[in-house]
Amino acid sequence: MRSLKFSVSAALMGCALLAQAGGNVTEGQEKAAACGGCHGEDGNGSAPIFPKLAGQHPSYLVKQLMDFKTQKRVDPTMNAMAEPLSEDDMQDIAAFYATQKLTTESGNPNTTGKNLYLAGNPTAGVPACSGCHSPAASGNPQAVFPKLHGQYSAYVEKTLHDFKAAERGNDMNAMMRTVAAKLGEAEISAVAEYVSTLNH
């Protein structure tokens, strides 16, 4: 009887996680097969220029796929990949990647990056990154702010440069474009290095 209760509890927990993710993990794994060339079979990226998707909030992944589909976020490769996807496809793919284990980068935390991430730069009017992305860089799924910890520093740096140059514009209320525009090159590199070495 005890083992039966455990099995039922485990099944209910699995259903709860599935519902929370909003998609079917098994189907998502099949649908994500085409994504593996760039993002890796387990979502940890095949090269530092591609983002790690493993462990990312499903809400964020779905938003990005929808933005690529509607070309609110422009990238020729991703626009083409997202165009045929239905909302159910996006939910399934996001659910799969959310269940994968993120591999973090090695290295010592960048002190300048840490200070900027946790306290911002009041002189330049730069708010703390932790205000939206949390002190542990674990993001905020309700607000659709992504996890940053363990992400490739090269990808974070590229993303900040894209926001700074307004080459990426799918951020809510232009928040990231406004912040990135106030960051210097050294600050962008420092904060990118810092979040890449965070391990949670």
C-alpha positions in Angstrom: 0.0 0.0 0.0 2.8 2.4 0.9 4.5 1.8 -2.5 1.1 2.4 -4.2 0.7 5.7 -2.4 4.2 6.7 -3.4 3.5 5.8 -7.1 0.3 7.8 -7.0 2.0 10.8 -5.4 4.8 10.6 -7.9 2.3 10.5 -10.8 0.4 13.5 -9.4 3.7 15.4 -9.0 4.6 14.6 -12.5 1.2 15.8 -13.8 1.6 19.0 -11.7 5.0 19.7 -13.2 3.6 19.0 -16.7 0.7 21.3 -16.1 3.1 24.0 -14.8 5.2 23.7 -17.9 2.1 23.9 -20.1 3.3 21.3 -22.5 4.1 17.6 -23.0 7.8 16.8 -22.3 7.9 13.6 -24.4 6.4 15.3 -27.4 8.6 18.3 -26.8 11.7 16.2 -27.0 10.7 14.9 -30.4 9.8 18.3 -31.7 13.1 19.8 -30.3 15.2 17.4 -32.4 15.8 20.0 -35.1 16.9 22.5 -32.4 19.8 20.3 -31.3 22.2 21.3 -34.0 22.6 24.8 -32.3 21.2 24.3 -28.8 22.5 20.8 -28.1 20.5 17.7 -27.6 20.0 18.6 -23.9 19.7 22.3 -24.4 23.2 23.3 -23.3 24.2 24.8 -26.6 26.7 23.5 -29.1 28.8 26.7 -29.1 29.0 29.8 -26.8 27.3 31.9 -29.4 24.1 29.9 -29.0 22.0 30.3 -25.8 21.6 27.5 -23.3 17.9 26.5 -23.1 18.2 23.8 -20.4 16.4 24.6 -17.3 15.0 27.9 -18.7 11.5 29.0 -17.7 8.9 27.7 -20.1 7.1 31.1 -20.2 10.2 32.8 -21.4 11.0 30.1 -24.1 7.4 30.3 -25.4 7.6 34.1 -25.6 10.8 34.0 -27.6 9.5 31.4 -30.0 6.3 33.4 -30.5 8.4 36.6 -31.0 10.6 34.8 -33.6 7.4 33.4 -35.4 5.9 36.9 -35.6 9.4 38.4 -36.3 9.1 40.7 -33.3 12.5 39.3 -32.7 14.5 39.1 -35.9 17.0 36.3 -36.6 16.7 34.7 -40.1 17.5 31.2 -38.8 15.2 31.3 -35.8 12.4 33.1 -37.7 12.4 30.2 -40.2 12.5 27.6 -37.5 9.6 29.1 -35.5 7.4 30.0 -38.4 5.7 26.5 -38.8 5.3 26.0 -35.0 1.9 26.0 -33.4 1.4 27.3 -29.9 1.1 23.7 -28.7 4.4 22.9 -30.4 6.0 25.8 -28.5 4.6 24.7 -25.2 5.9 21.2 -25.7 9.4 22.3 -26.7 9.6 24.7 -23.8 8.4 22.0 -21.4 11.1 19.6 -22.6 13.9 22.2 -22.3 12.7 23.2 -18.9 13.3 19.7 -17.6 16.9 19.5 -18.8 19.8 20.0 -16.4 21.8 23.2 -17.0 25.6 22.9 -17.1 27.3 26.0 -15.7 30.5 27.6 -16.8 33.7 27.3 -14.7 35.8 30.2 -13.5 36.0 32.7 -10.6 33.2 35.2 -10.2 34.0 38.6 -11.8 33.9 41.1 -8.9 33.1 44.1 -11.1 30.3 42.1 -12.7 29.0 41.0 -9.3 28.8 44.5 -8.0 27.1 45.7 -11.1 24.6 42.8 -11.1 23.7 43.2 -7.5 23.9 47.0 -7.0 23.9 48.5 -10.5 25.7 51.7 -11.3 23.7 54.6 -9.7 26.0 57.2 -11.2 25.2 56.1 -14.7 21.5 55.4 -13.9 22.0 51.6 -14.3 19.7 49.6 -12.0 20.7 46.3 -10.4 20.2 43.4 -12.7 19.1 41.4 -9.7 15.9 43.6 -9.4 14.4 41.7 -12.4 16.5 38.6 -12.7 16.8 37.9 -9.0 20.0 37.9 -6.8 20.7 34.3 -7.8 20.1 35.1 -11.5 17.2 32.6 -11.5 14.8 35.0 -13.3 11.1 35.5 -12.7 8.8 33.2 -14.7 5.7 35.2 -13.8 7.2 38.4 -15.3 8.8 36.3 -18.1 12.3 37.4 -17.1 14.8 34.6 -18.0 17.3 32.7 -15.9 20.8 34.0 -16.5 23.0 31.9 -14.2 25.3 29.5 -16.1 24.5 31.0 -19.5 27.5 31.3 -21.9 29.2 34.7 -21.2 29.6 35.2 -25.0 25.9 34.9 -25.5 25.0 37.2 -22.7 27.5 39.7 -24.0 26.1 39.5 -27.5 22.6 39.9 -26.2 23.5 43.0 -24.2 25.2 44.5 -27.3 22.1 43.7 -29.4 19.9 45.5 -26.9 22.4 48.4 -26.6 22.4 48.9 -30.4 18.6 48.4 -30.5 19.2 45.5 -32.9 16.9 43.4 -30.6 13.7 45.0 -29.6 11.3 42.4 -28.1 11.9 43.5 -24.5 8.9 44.7 -22.5 8.6 48.5 -22.4 12.2 48.7 -23.9 13.6 47.9 -20.4 16.6 46.1 -21.6 17.4 48.5 -24.4 17.2 51.4 -21.9 19.6 49.7 -19.4 22.0 48.3 -22.0 22.3 51.8 -23.6 23.9 53.0 -20.3 26.4 50.2 -20.0 30.0 50.6 -21.1 31.9 47.8 -23.0 33.8 46.8 -19.9 30.6 46.6 -17.8 28.9 44.4 -20.4 31.8 42.0 -20.4 32.1 42.0 -16.6 28.4 41.2 -15.9 28.3 38.6 -18.7 31.3 36.8 -17.1 29.7 37.0 -13.6 26.4 35.4 -14.5 28.0 32.7 -16.5 29.9 31.4 -13.4 26.9 31.4 -11.1 25.9 27.9 -10.1 22.5 27.0 -8.6 
